[in-house]
Structures are given as C-alpha cells and as structure tokens.
Amino acid sequence: MKLKTFDNSSNVFRRDSPAAISINVTAGLFTINKKATEILQIEAGNKVVLHQDEDELGDWYIEKADQDAAGFEIRSKTKNGKPEGGGIYFNNTPTARAIFESVEYPYQSGRILLAGEPTEIGERKLYALLTDGLKNEE
C-alpha cells in the first residue's frame, strides 16, 4: 500500500484557479471569484447585466453595466463589517434558474468558467459564461 497524506503541511492553496462564477439556485447567489473580477474589471458597488442569446439558449454572457443601468449590484463578502476574501457576489434567483434550465442542469449549484476574452459588440464587452461545463451528460 502507498498512502498519500493530506494535511495542512501538504495542501497548497491554488492561486491559479480559472476565472469562474459559482451559482446557487436556491439562494439565487452568483459568487464571482477574484480572477473573474479582474477580467470583468468589477468591484463591490459596480453593476453587471447578464444576457442570453435567444438563438442559442444555452449561450450566456456577463457585462459590466453603467452605474445608472438597471443591473445587478455587486456586493462584497464581509465579516464583522470588513471585506473578506477576493470574491464578490450578487443575488437573483430567476436568472440563476433560467441559466440552469437553459442547459438542463438538474442540480442546485454549479460553477461556470468565464471566457478570458470578450465578445465585442460596438463599445460593449460581453464575456461568455462557458455553460458547457454545466450540461447534464446522461
């Protein structure tokens, strides 16, 4: 037998994790990791808008919105009133549900990778949510 040990001395925090958004349908929670916040150039107080391609229903995009837009306001996780970690988040249950339903994903939570390069439409920069990773492979 050859054992591999996992403990505090052997576990190294992965700093090279890909840009991703974790979604929990029950809470309607979208958690945006640090790498994704850097790509999107967003922080707490900014707003984002999600778009669905009506021709390809499983194709979704996220865009940083103008402050006066009716976007989802980004908040930061806090502990005792102070920012905690690198992730930020927003809530919207109907949108979370729509994303999961569009790719027939049956679970309550999942993680979607974010495209590193935007799709540009005029002055707008839309970043694809790579929903293929959520698709139910039955």
QUIKAMO-V914389 format. One record per backbone hydrogen bond with DSSP energy under -1.0 kcal/mol. NH is the residue of the N-H (numbers start at 1). CO is the residue of the C=O. E is the energy in kcal/mol with one decimal. If there is no record, write none. Layout:
NH&CO&E, NH&CO&E
//
This chain:
11&7&-2.0, 21&112&-2.9, 22&31&-2.7, 23&110&-3.2, 24&29&-2.4, 25&108&-3.1, 28&24&-1.2, 29&24&-1.8, 30&90&-2.9, 31&22&-3.0, 32&88&-3.4, 33&20&-2.3, 37&33&-2.2, 38&34&-1.9, 39&35&-2.1, 40&36&-2.8, 41&37&-1.0, 42&37&-1.9, 45&74&-2.8, 46&43&-2.4, 48&72&-1.9, 49&63&-2.4, 51&61&-2.7, 53&59&-2.6, 59&56&-2.6, 61&51&-2.5, 62&127&-2.4, 63&49&-2.3, 65&47&-3.0, 69&66&-1.6, 72&48&-3.2, 74&46&-3.1, 75&89&-3.1, 77&87&-1.0, 79&82&-2.6, 82&79&-1.5, 84&77&-3.0, 88&32&-2.0, 89&75&-2.9, 90&30&-1.7, 92&28&-3.0, 96&92&-2.1, 97&93&-2.7, 98&94&-2.3, 99&95&-2.2, 100&96&-2.1, 101&97&-2.8, 102&98&-2.0, 104&101&-1.2, 105&100&-3.0, 110&23&-2.1, 112&21&-2.9, 114&19&-2.4, 115&128&-2.7, 119&126&-3.7, 121&124&-1.9, 124&121&-2.1, 126&119&-2.7, 127&62&-2.8, 129&60&-2.9, 130&113&-2.9, 131&129&-2.1, 133&130&-1.3, 134&131&-2.2, 138&136&-1.2
//
